[in-house]
Structures are given as C-alpha cells and as structure tokens.
C-alpha cells in the first residue's frame, strides 16, 4: 500500500511539472510578449514585468510564499508538496522560456493559443491534485473557512480584478478585452479536460403507452429504459415514467418513435455531463 502511494505521488508530481511547463509555454510564447493576462498571480507578474522589469517567474514565486506559508496549516502534506513543486516549476520554466522569441505578436492568436495552453496545463495540475498557487490556492484556503463559498466565484472575481489592474497600469483597454477571451478559453478547456467532452442526453417520458415506447426504444435504438412510478399531482393518477440515457445521435430516432406511438406524450430532454456503465463509458 505504501509503495502504491509513493508511486501515485511520483506520477502526480511529474504530471504537475508537465502541466507547469505547458502553462509556462502559454505565458512566455503567447501571453506575456503581448501584454496579455490569464488572471491569477501571472496577471500581477505581467504588470511588474512591464513596469519594473522584474522577471515574471520570480514575481509569481514571491507572491505565492505567503499563501503557501498560511496553507501549510490548512491543506494536506501531499497537496502542499505537489503544489510547491508546481509553483517552483512554473516560475523556473517561465524565466527560462522568456529567453526565447515569442511565437506571435498577433494578439488574437496569442489570446487563443495562450488561453488554450493555459487551460491544458491547469487541468493537468488539477488532475494531479495540486496547484501552482495564485487564485486557485487562495480559493482553497477560503473554502476551509467558508465551506459553502463557491470556489468558481472567488477565482472569477480575483481574475477579473487582476485583468482590470492590467488595463489600468498598462493603459490599454484592448489588453482587458483580449485577456477576457484567454480566460474564457482557459475555463472551457479546463472543463473539457477535467470533466470530459462525452455529453449525453437524459430523457424522461410520460405517456399512456409507456410499455410500447420502451420496447421500441430497446429494440430499434438498442438503449436500455428504466421505468419509474410517479404520480401526477394535478390528475391524481399514477403513471409509469420512462428514464433513458442516450447518445446525442439517438435523439432524433427516439423522438420519432415517441411521436408515432403517442403524439400526446410528455417528453423532457436534459443534458447529462457523463454516463458510466454498460453501453457508455467504462467506470
């Protein structure tokens, strides 16, 4: 068991370093040369870089020291060590990669590729149960004191304030506009990589022909159907409600089946982030 934990820690530490390298590439090759920000402490470091010529990695590391000192008493030892690895790696990688020429000076390309790469790097680090400090570590600390506080809200607020500071100090409103695109793309990429892109549909079907509809779905679409007994509070009558998880490509065929069997059927279609089990993703 101890060997498994050590192996897991080493693999997650390596994943954290790779994620930090990808984030550093986003900053050094795209965001920083174009005065753009992805929020967090990197946004403050961008201001310090252009005003005082202080290396960005150095600023990020310096800003994170108080957070990590405070977090030592609140977060687990494994998380703390991996987060230190991530923060130091990010700082060193940024200062090293800043020696090379940026890949573009086109701000549109910079915010798109910068946001995309930052999202990939951040997602890898989150998957490794680590952090590179900044707004995400601050939100974790706040959550220790306020468990009901929404982490996403705090990160968004911090990032928005920092981007606004970039606009004020660098005196260019386009910086804020392009940075907003980068932050939006970063969030979307994190969602896709962290939560998956395998979206499915979840159907609830209320009909007087439930048995017939269920058999046709199972036979023609090859999808399982679950019957849930419910009661209509308006009619005071009990009905069998069908629940069915399907792929997006199955929807039109099932709608045609329902319409043919019972045009008066009541159909609810919702998005399901992920379905695990037979016929879908393996657990």
N, C-alpha and C positions, 0 to 999 in steps of 0.2 A: 504493500500500500504506500509506504514511504517513497519507494522508487518511482511509483506511478505519479506521485505528487511532484517529485523533483523533475521528472520528465515533462510533465504538464507545465510546470513553471518555466523550464528552459524554452519549450516551444512557444509559450505565450510571450516570453521576453524577446525571442527572435522575431515574432510577429509584430511586437511593439516597435522594434528597431526598424523593420521594413516599412511599417506604417509611418514612422517618423521621417524616414528617408523620402518617401513619396510626398509627404507634406512639405518637406524642405525643398524638393524639386518644384512644387507648385509655387512656393514663395519666391525662390531665387530665380527661377526661369520665366515666371509669368507675372506674379502679383507685385512684388517689391520694385522691379525695374519700371513698372507703370504706375507706381504710387497707389496701388490698389490694396484693399484690406479684406481679409476674410473674418474680421471681427476678432474677439478674444485679445490676448496679450500681444499677438502678432500685429494687431492694429496699432496699439500703443508703440510697439517697437518700430513700426513703419514711420511714425511721427518722429521718434527720437533719431532714427537713421537719417532722415532728410533735413532735420533742423540742427542736430548736434553731431551728425556723422558717427554716431555710436553703432558698432556692429549689431545687427538685428538679433543674432543668436545670443549675444551677451545680455542684451536688454531683457529678452524673454526669460533667460535663466535667472537674472537678478530679480525680476518681478515675481517669479514663482517661489523664491526662497521663503518669504513669509507664509504663503499659503501652505507649503509643504511642512513647515515647522508646526503650524497650527493643526494641519491634517494628521500629523503623526499620532495625535491623541484620539482621533476620531475614526480613522479608517484602518482596515486590516494591514498586517505586516506585508503580505504578498502584494496587495494592491499598491501600497506605498513604494515598495522596492521597484516594481514594474513601472510605476508612474515616474519615479526618479530616472529610471533608465530611458523612458520615453522622452522626458523633458530635456535631459542632458544630450541625448542623441539628436533631438530636433535642433537644439541650439548649435551643436557642433556641425551638423550637416549643413545648416543654413549658412554659417560663416565660411564653411569650406566651399560650398557651391556658388557663393557670391563672387568667387574669383573668376568664374566663367561668364561668358557672354550670355545675355538673355536670349530666349528663342524667338521672341517677337516684341515689337513695340506697338503693335496694334491692340488697343485697349479692349476691343470686343473679343478678339482671340484670347487675350490674356485673362479676362474675367471668366470666359467659358472653360478654358483648359485649366486655369488656376482653381476655379471652384470645383471642377470635376476631380482633379487630382487630390485636392484637399479633402474632399468627401471620401475618396477611396482610402486615403491614409488614416483619416479619423475613424472610419468604420473598422479598419483592421485593428486599430488600437482599442476601440471599444469592445470588439470581439475577444480581445486578449484580456479583458477585464482590467484595463489600465487607463492612463490618462497622460496628456502632455501638459497638464496644468491649465492655467487660464480659467475661462468662464465655466468649462465643464467641471473642473475640480471645485471651483467656488460653489457651484450649484449642489455638488455632492455634500459639501460641508454644511451649507444652509439646510439641506434636506435632513441632516442629522438633528437639527434643532427644530425644524418645521416639517415633519413628515408629510403633511398634506400639501405642501407647496409644490406647484408644478414645475419640474426641472426645466422643461422646454421654455416656459415663460421667462424664467430668470436668464437663461442663456440668450434668448432673443433680445431681452431688454439690455443686457450688458453689451452684446454685439452691436445693437443699434446705436447705443450711446457712443461706443468707440468709433464706429464709422462716422458718426456726426462730428466727433472730435477731429477725425482725419480731414473732413471737409473744412472745418474751421481753421485748423492750423496750416493746412496746405493750400487753403484758399482756392479751392476748385470744386464746384458742386458736382461736376461730372465724376469725380472720384467716388462720391457717395452713390451716384446712380449706377455706375459700373460695379462698385463693391456690393451693392444690393443684389445684383444679378449673380455675382460669385457666391454670395452667402446662400441665396435661394438654391442654386445648383448644388452646392455642397450639401445642403439639407436633404435634397431629393436623392442624391447619390447615397448618402448615409442610410436613408430609409430603404432604398432598393437593396443595398448590400447587407444591411443589418437585419432587415425583416423579410427580404426576398421579393421577387417580382412575380411569384406564382399566384396571381389573383384568381379566385374562383367566385362563382355565384351561388348564393344560397336561396332556395325557393321555398315559399310557404303557399300551399294551395288549399283553398277551401271550396269544396264542391259537393254536390249531391251524388256525383259519380266518381268518388274518390278511388274506389276499388278498381274500376275500369281504367282510370287515368294512371294509377300506379303500375298496373300490369303492362300497359302500353309503353310507359317510360322504361320499365325494366327490360322489356323485350326488344324495343326498337332502338333505344338510346344506350342501353346497357349500363344504366345507372341505378344504384340502389335507392329505395324510397322508404322513409320511416313514417309510420302513422302515429299521430299524437292526438289523443282525445281531448277536445275542447268544448266549451260551451258558449254559445252566442248570448251575450247578456241582454241584447235587445229582443231577440226572438225567444229566449229562454229554452233553446233547443240544443241538443248535443250533436256535434259533428266530428268526423274524423279529419283532422288537419294533416296534410302531407308535407313532409320536410324532405328536401332533396338538395344535395350538394352536387354541382355540375361544373364542367369546364365552360369557358365562355362560348366555345364553338357549338355547344349543345343547346344553347338557349333558344335559338330560332325554331329548332325541331320540336322542342318540348312545348313551346308556346303554340305551335301549330296543332299538336296533339290535344292540348287543353281546349283550344278553340273549337276543334272538331267534335270532341266528346261533350263538352259543356260550355257553350258560349257565355253562360252566366257565371262561370267560376270566378272566384276572387283570388287573384294572384299577387303575391308580394315578392319582389326581387331585390335582394341586397347583395352588396359586395362582401366577400369573405377574404380576409388577408391571407389565410393559409389553411389548408385542409390536409391532415395527415392520416394515412391509413390505406386500406385496400382500394385500388383504383386511382389513388392520388399519390402524393409524395410519401416515401417511406419515413417512418419515425426515426 
